[in-house]
C-alpha cells in the first residue's frame, strides 16, 4: 500500500530527467571465481572458455521460473570441447546447468548441431530456452526447439543479418520486449530489432529503418547479455565496452533507453569477453587468461517502463552469504545527483537526498540472490509521463555489509 501511495504522491510533481548517475555497488572487485572451473566430475568439460552467459529459464505460459533458486542455465563458447558434448571446431558452443549451491556443472549435448568445424561463438538463448542465436563468420544463425530439455536442430541463417567479406556486426542475443521477440547485436554500438519467426525456417529481422540503437551514439559497445524482468521482458543488460586497444570492460545498462547513462562495472586493462549475471555476482571470461573465470560481487537494480493501470515490476540482485536473508530497500527521489560515495557503503549514492522517500522493500531469501516485486499501478491519468529515479540499499546483517545499487527509473506511459 505504501508503494501505491508513494506513486500517487508524485502525480503533481515533475521529476527531473537527468541520466541515472550511479552504477551497481561493487562490494568485492575482480578476482578469480570459485565457480565454473575446468575438469571432470561436475566441472566444465573444456580446455578454456571465451564467453559465458547465465540465466534462469522461464515458463512462457505462467511467467514463473523453471530453474529453481541456485540453478542456472549456462551457454558458453569454449575451446577443446569433447565430441561427446558436440565439440567439432576450434571454438564450440555448450549448453549446461550450473548449480551454485553445490558447485556442480552438468553439461549436455543440446548445442551439438549448432557447432561446425570452423568457429562458433556468442550462443545465447531467449528466456524460455526455446530459441537460440549464434554468431558465425558469415552471418547470424537461428535455431528453435519444442522443449528446453531437447537438443536444438540445425540452425538457419537470419535474413537481414548476412555478412559480406568481413561483416561489421557480431554477438547476437535474444529477449522479449512488449510481447515481441527482439534480436540484439553489436555493431559499433548495441542495436535492437524485431525478429520475425512466423516461419522458423526463414527467420528475418525488420527493415533497417526500424532498428533501435540502445547505446549512446559514440559508444563502442557489443556482446549484449539481456537481463529478464519478472514480466518476461528484457529490462536491462550487461555488455562489453571497448575503450580502445586490446582492452574490453564489462558494463551495466539498467534500461533500454540510449539516453540513460551506462556504467562500467569491471574496469581493467584486460580483455574481458561477456558478462554473466548470477544473482549478486557478475562473472566474465578473461581472454588474457582463458582458463580462468573471474567475477565481481555487486548489488544491482532494474526499474520498469509500464502503462498506467498496468503492473510495475522491479528486480534486484545482491551477493549473500549462506542461508541468511538480505534486504534491499528501494528509495525514490525527484532527481539524480552526481555519484557520491558515502562512508560505510559500497557503491555510490545517485539520487538526490532532498525529497527522498522509501518505496518498497525487497527480500533476497534464497540461493538465486535475486528479489522481485510486482505491484499494480493506479489507473490515474495524472500519472502518465512520470519518470521517477530510484535506487536501492542492500543490507546483509550477517556479513555486515551495506551497498548501494545502481540508480534506475520507473517510467509510466
C-alpha positions as CSV (number, residue, x, y, z in Angstrom):
1,X,0.0,0.0,0.0
2,X,2.8,2.4,0.8
3,X,4.1,1.8,-2.7
4,X,0.9,2.9,-4.3
5,X,0.6,5.9,-2.0
6,X,4.1,7.0,-2.9
7,X,3.4,6.8,-6.6
8,X,0.2,8.8,-6.2
9,X,2.1,11.4,-4.3
10,X,4.1,12.3,-7.3
11,X,1.2,13.0,-9.6
12,X,1.6,16.7,-9.5
13,X,5.4,16.6,-9.4
14,X,7.7,16.9,-12.3
15,X,10.8,14.6,-11.9
16,X,14.0,16.0,-13.3
17,X,15.0,13.9,-16.3
18,X,18.7,13.6,-15.7
19,X,20.8,10.5,-16.6
20,X,20.9,7.9,-13.8
21,X,24.3,8.6,-12.2
22,X,25.4,5.6,-10.0
23,X,26.4,2.2,-11.2
24,X,26.0,-1.1,-9.3
25,X,27.6,-1.2,-5.9
26,X,30.7,-3.4,-6.1
27,X,31.5,-5.0,-2.8
28,X,34.3,-7.2,-3.9
29,X,36.4,-6.2,-7.0
30,X,37.6,-8.5,-9.8
31,X,39.0,-11.8,-8.6
32,X,39.3,-15.5,-9.6
33,X,35.9,-17.1,-9.4
34,X,35.4,-20.4,-7.5
35,X,32.6,-21.2,-9.9
36,X,32.7,-22.8,-13.3
37,X,36.2,-24.3,-13.0
38,X,37.6,-26.7,-15.6
39,X,38.0,-30.5,-15.4
40,X,35.8,-33.6,-14.9
41,X,33.3,-34.6,-12.3
42,X,31.0,-31.6,-12.3
43,X,33.3,-29.1,-13.9
44,X,33.5,-27.5,-17.3
45,X,34.4,-30.3,-19.9
46,X,36.7,-28.0,-21.9
47,X,40.2,-26.6,-22.1
48,X,39.3,-22.9,-22.0
49,X,36.3,-20.6,-22.1
50,X,35.8,-17.5,-24.3
51,X,32.3,-16.4,-23.4
52,X,29.8,-17.1,-20.6
53,X,26.1,-16.3,-20.2
54,X,23.9,-17.4,-17.3
55,X,20.2,-17.1,-16.7
56,X,17.2,-18.8,-15.1
57,X,14.8,-20.4,-17.6
58,X,11.2,-19.0,-17.5
59,X,7.9,-20.7,-18.3
60,X,6.4,-18.9,-21.2
61,X,2.8,-19.7,-20.0
62,X,2.8,-18.6,-16.4
63,X,6.0,-16.4,-16.5
64,X,7.4,-18.2,-13.5
65,X,10.9,-19.6,-13.2
66,X,11.6,-23.1,-14.4
67,X,15.1,-23.2,-12.9
68,X,14.9,-23.4,-9.1
69,X,16.8,-20.9,-6.9
70,X,20.5,-21.6,-7.3
71,X,20.2,-23.4,-10.6
72,X,21.3,-21.6,-13.7
73,X,21.1,-22.4,-17.4
74,X,24.6,-21.7,-18.9
75,X,25.6,-21.1,-22.5
76,X,29.3,-21.0,-23.2
77,X,31.7,-20.6,-26.0
78,X,34.6,-23.0,-25.2
79,X,37.8,-24.4,-26.6
80,X,38.7,-28.1,-26.5
81,X,35.2,-29.4,-26.1
82,X,35.0,-33.2,-26.3
83,X,33.0,-34.7,-29.2
84,X,30.7,-36.3,-26.6
85,X,29.3,-32.8,-25.9
86,X,29.3,-31.6,-29.5
87,X,32.8,-30.4,-30.0
88,X,33.8,-30.0,-33.6
89,X,35.9,-26.9,-34.2
90,X,38.4,-24.6,-32.5
91,X,35.6,-22.9,-30.7
92,X,32.3,-24.6,-29.9
93,X,29.0,-23.9,-28.1
94,X,28.0,-25.7,-24.9
95,X,24.7,-25.7,-23.0
96,X,24.5,-26.9,-19.4
97,X,23.2,-26.4,-16.0
98,X,25.2,-24.9,-13.2
99,X,24.2,-25.4,-9.5
100,X,25.7,-22.6,-7.5
101,X,24.7,-24.3,-4.2
102,X,26.8,-27.4,-5.0
103,X,29.3,-26.0,-7.5
104,X,28.4,-28.8,-10.0
105,X,28.2,-28.1,-13.7
106,X,26.1,-30.6,-15.7
107,X,26.9,-30.5,-19.4
108,X,24.6,-31.5,-22.2
109,X,24.8,-32.2,-26.0
110,X,21.8,-29.8,-26.7
111,X,24.1,-27.5,-28.7
112,X,25.8,-30.3,-30.7
113,X,24.1,-29.5,-34.0
114,X,24.8,-25.8,-33.6
115,X,28.5,-26.4,-33.9
116,X,30.6,-26.6,-37.0
117,X,34.3,-27.5,-37.8
118,X,35.0,-23.7,-38.0
119,X,34.4,-21.2,-35.3
120,X,31.1,-20.7,-33.4
121,X,30.6,-18.0,-30.8
122,X,28.2,-16.0,-28.8
123,X,25.5,-18.6,-28.4
124,X,22.5,-17.1,-26.5
125,X,19.0,-18.3,-25.7
126,X,15.8,-16.5,-25.1
127,X,14.4,-16.6,-21.5
128,X,12.2,-19.6,-22.4
129,X,15.2,-21.6,-23.7
130,X,13.2,-22.5,-26.9
131,X,15.1,-20.2,-29.3
132,X,18.8,-19.8,-29.9
133,X,21.0,-17.4,-31.9
134,X,24.7,-18.0,-32.7
135,X,27.4,-16.0,-34.5
136,X,29.4,-17.4,-37.3
137,X,31.9,-15.7,-39.7
138,X,29.3,-15.2,-42.4
139,X,26.0,-14.4,-40.6
140,X,23.8,-14.8,-37.6
141,X,22.0,-18.1,-37.3
142,X,18.8,-19.1,-35.5
143,X,17.5,-22.4,-34.1
144,X,14.4,-23.5,-32.2
145,X,13.1,-26.5,-30.3
146,X,9.8,-27.5,-28.7
147,X,11.1,-28.1,-25.2
148,X,14.0,-26.7,-23.2
149,X,15.2,-30.2,-22.5
150,X,15.5,-31.1,-26.2
151,X,18.5,-30.7,-28.4
152,X,18.5,-27.9,-31.0
153,X,18.3,-28.8,-34.6
154,X,20.4,-27.4,-37.4
155,X,20.5,-23.6,-37.4
156,X,19.3,-21.4,-40.3
157,X,20.6,-18.0,-41.4
158,X,18.7,-15.0,-40.1
159,X,17.7,-13.0,-43.2
160,X,18.9,-9.4,-43.0
161,X,22.0,-10.3,-41.0
162,X,24.2,-11.9,-43.6
163,X,27.7,-10.6,-43.9
164,X,29.9,-9.7,-46.9
165,X,33.6,-10.5,-47.0
166,X,34.1,-9.1,-43.5
167,X,30.8,-8.5,-41.6
168,X,30.6,-5.5,-39.3
169,X,28.1,-7.0,-36.8
170,X,28.6,-9.5,-34.1
171,X,27.3,-11.2,-30.9
172,X,23.5,-11.7,-31.3
173,X,21.2,-12.1,-28.3
174,X,17.5,-12.7,-27.8
175,X,14.9,-11.1,-25.5
176,X,11.3,-10.1,-25.3
177,X,10.0,-6.5,-25.2
178,X,6.3,-5.8,-25.1
179,X,5.5,-9.4,-26.1
180,X,7.7,-9.2,-29.2
181,X,10.8,-11.3,-29.7
182,X,13.8,-9.0,-30.3
183,X,17.2,-9.6,-31.7
184,X,20.0,-7.6,-30.0
185,X,23.5,-7.3,-31.5
186,X,26.7,-5.3,-31.5
187,X,27.7,-3.1,-34.5
188,X,30.0,-0.3,-33.0
189,X,27.1,0.0,-30.5
190,X,24.2,-2.2,-29.4
191,X,21.1,-2.4,-31.6
192,X,17.7,-3.9,-31.3
193,X,15.1,-5.0,-33.9
194,X,12.1,-7.3,-34.2
195,X,12.8,-10.9,-35.1
196,X,10.1,-12.4,-37.2
197,X,10.0,-16.2,-36.6
198,X,6.5,-16.8,-38.0
199,X,8.4,-19.2,-40.3
200,X,11.1,-20.6,-38.1
201,X,12.9,-22.0,-41.2
202,X,13.2,-18.4,-42.6
203,X,13.7,-16.0,-39.6
204,X,14.2,-12.4,-40.6
205,X,14.7,-9.1,-38.9
206,X,12.7,-5.9,-39.5
207,X,13.9,-3.4,-42.0
208,X,16.9,-1.2,-41.0
209,X,14.6,1.9,-40.7
210,X,13.0,0.3,-37.6
211,X,16.3,-0.7,-35.8
212,X,16.8,1.0,-32.4
213,X,20.2,1.8,-31.1
214,X,20.1,1.4,-27.3
215,X,23.6,2.7,-26.5
216,X,24.8,6.2,-26.9
217,X,25.7,7.4,-30.5
218,X,29.5,7.3,-30.0
219,X,29.7,4.4,-27.5
220,X,31.7,1.4,-28.9
221,X,29.8,-1.5,-27.3
222,X,29.0,-5.1,-28.1
223,X,28.3,-8.5,-26.7
224,X,24.9,-7.7,-25.1
225,X,23.6,-10.1,-22.5
226,X,19.9,-9.3,-21.7
227,X,18.5,-9.4,-18.2
228,X,14.9,-10.5,-18.0
229,X,12.5,-8.9,-15.5
230,X,9.6,-10.5,-13.6
231,X,7.2,-10.0,-16.5
232,X,9.4,-11.8,-19.0
233,X,10.6,-8.6,-20.8
234,X,14.2,-7.5,-21.2
235,X,14.6,-4.7,-18.8
236,X,18.4,-4.2,-18.9
237,X,21.6,-5.9,-19.8
238,X,25.3,-6.4,-19.2
239,X,27.6,-5.8,-22.2
240,X,31.1,-5.3,-23.2
241,X,32.6,-1.8,-23.7
242,X,35.7,-1.1,-25.8
243,X,37.7,1.9,-24.6
244,X,40.5,1.3,-27.1
245,X,43.4,-1.1,-27.7
246,X,43.3,-4.7,-26.6
247,X,41.0,-3.8,-23.8
248,X,37.4,-4.7,-23.1
249,X,35.4,-3.9,-19.9
250,X,32.1,-5.1,-18.6
251,X,29.3,-2.6,-18.3
252,X,25.8,-2.5,-17.0
253,X,22.7,-1.0,-18.6
254,X,19.6,-0.5,-16.3
255,X,17.1,0.0,-19.1
256,X,17.0,0.1,-22.9
257,X,17.0,3.9,-23.3
258,X,20.1,5.3,-25.1
259,X,19.8,8.5,-23.1
260,X,20.4,6.6,-19.9
261,X,24.0,6.5,-18.7
262,X,25.6,3.1,-18.7
263,X,28.1,2.1,-16.1
264,X,31.4,0.3,-16.2
265,X,31.3,-2.4,-13.5
266,X,34.7,-4.1,-14.3
267,X,37.3,-1.7,-15.5
268,X,40.7,-3.3,-16.1
269,X,43.5,-3.3,-18.8
270,X,42.4,-6.9,-19.6
271,X,40.2,-8.1,-22.5
272,X,37.0,-9.3,-20.8
273,X,34.5,-11.1,-23.0
274,X,30.8,-11.1,-22.0
275,X,29.5,-10.6,-18.5
276,X,27.2,-13.1,-16.9
277,X,24.9,-12.2,-14.0
278,X,24.4,-14.9,-11.4
279,X,22.4,-13.2,-8.6
280,X,24.8,-10.8,-6.9
281,X,27.8,-11.9,-9.0
282,X,28.9,-10.7,-12.4
283,X,31.2,-13.4,-14.0
284,X,33.3,-12.9,-17.0
285,X,35.7,-14.8,-19.3
286,X,39.2,-13.3,-19.4
287,X,40.7,-13.6,-22.9
288,X,44.1,-12.8,-21.4
289,X,43.8,-16.0,-19.3
290,X,41.1,-18.1,-20.8
291,X,41.4,-21.0,-18.3
292,X,40.2,-18.7,-15.5
293,X,36.7,-17.4,-14.9
294,X,36.7,-14.2,-12.9
295,X,34.0,-12.3,-11.0
296,X,32.9,-9.2,-9.0
297,X,30.3,-9.1,-6.3
298,X,27.8,-6.3,-7.0
299,X,24.3,-5.0,-6.0
300,X,22.1,-4.0,-8.9
301,X,18.5,-2.9,-9.6
302,X,16.3,-2.8,-12.7
303,X,13.4,-0.4,-13.0
304,X,10.4,-0.7,-15.4
305,X,8.6,1.1,-18.2
306,X,4.9,0.4,-17.8
307,X,1.5,1.8,-18.8
308,X,-0.7,3.5,-16.2
309,X,-3.1,0.8,-14.9
310,X,-0.6,-1.9,-15.6
311,X,1.8,-3.8,-13.3
312,X,5.1,-2.4,-12.3
313,X,8.0,-4.9,-11.9
314,X,11.2,-4.4,-10.1
315,X,14.1,-6.8,-10.0
316,X,17.3,-6.7,-7.8
317,X,20.3,-8.8,-7.2
318,X,22.9,-8.7,-4.4
319,X,25.5,-11.1,-3.0
320,X,24.5,-13.0,0.1
321,X,26.3,-15.5,2.3
322,X,24.8,-18.8,3.1
323,X,21.1,-19.0,4.1
324,X,20.8,-15.5,5.5
325,X,18.1,-13.2,4.1
326,X,19.3,-9.9,2.6
327,X,17.1,-6.8,2.5
328,X,17.1,-4.3,-0.3
329,X,15.1,-1.1,0.4
330,X,14.3,0.8,-2.8
331,X,14.1,4.6,-2.4
332,X,12.8,7.2,-4.8
333,X,13.6,10.8,-5.3
334,X,12.7,13.7,-7.6
335,X,16.1,13.9,-9.3
336,X,19.5,12.4,-9.6
337,X,22.9,13.7,-8.5
338,X,26.5,13.1,-9.4
339,X,27.6,9.7,-8.0
340,X,28.7,10.3,-4.4
341,X,30.5,7.9,-2.1
342,X,29.1,7.6,1.4
343,X,31.2,6.3,4.3
344,X,30.2,2.7,5.3
345,X,28.6,1.9,2.0
346,X,29.8,0.1,-1.1
347,X,28.9,1.9,-4.3
348,X,27.6,5.5,-4.6
349,X,24.5,7.5,-3.8
350,X,23.0,8.6,-7.1
351,X,19.5,10.1,-6.2
352,X,19.0,13.5,-4.6
353,X,18.7,13.3,-0.7
354,X,16.2,16.2,-0.9
355,X,12.7,14.7,-1.4
356,X,13.9,11.1,-1.0
357,X,11.3,8.6,0.3
358,X,11.1,4.8,0.8
359,X,9.3,3.0,-2.0
360,X,9.3,-0.8,-1.3
361,X,11.3,-3.5,0.5
362,X,12.7,-6.5,-1.4
363,X,13.8,-9.7,0.3
364,X,16.6,-11.9,-1.1
365,X,15.6,-15.1,0.6
366,X,17.3,-17.9,-1.4
367,X,20.2,-19.0,-3.5
368,X,19.2,-17.1,-6.6
369,X,20.3,-14.0,-4.7
370,X,17.6,-12.0,-6.5
371,X,14.4,-10.4,-5.4
372,X,11.4,-9.1,-7.3
373,X,8.2,-7.3,-6.7
374,X,5.1,-6.8,-9.0
375,X,2.7,-4.1,-8.0
376,X,-0.4,-2.8,-9.8
377,X,-0.3,0.8,-10.9
378,X,-3.3,3.0,-10.2
379,X,-5.2,3.8,-13.3
380,X,-4.9,7.6,-12.8
381,X,-4.3,9.7,-15.9
382,X,-2.2,12.2,-13.9
383,X,0.5,9.5,-13.5
384,X,1.2,9.4,-17.3
385,X,4.6,10.8,-18.1
386,X,6.1,10.3,-14.6
387,X,9.8,9.5,-14.6
388,X,10.9,8.6,-11.1
389,X,14.6,7.9,-10.3
390,X,15.1,5.1,-7.8
391,X,18.0,3.4,-6.0
392,X,18.3,0.5,-3.6
393,X,20.3,0.0,-0.4
394,X,21.1,-3.7,0.2
395,X,21.9,-4.7,3.8
396,X,23.4,-8.0,4.8
397,X,23.1,-8.2,8.6
398,X,25.2,-11.4,8.8
399,X,28.1,-10.2,6.6
400,X,27.6,-6.7,8.0
401,X,27.8,-5.1,4.6
402,X,25.7,-2.2,3.1
403,X,25.8,-1.4,-0.6
404,X,24.0,1.0,-2.9
405,X,22.6,-0.5,-6.1
406,X,22.8,1.5,-9.3
407,X,20.2,4.2,-9.9
408,X,17.3,3.2,-12.2
409,X,14.0,4.6,-13.4
410,X,10.3,4.0,-13.1
411,X,8.6,5.3,-16.2
412,X,4.8,5.5,-16.6
413,X,3.2,5.8,-20.0
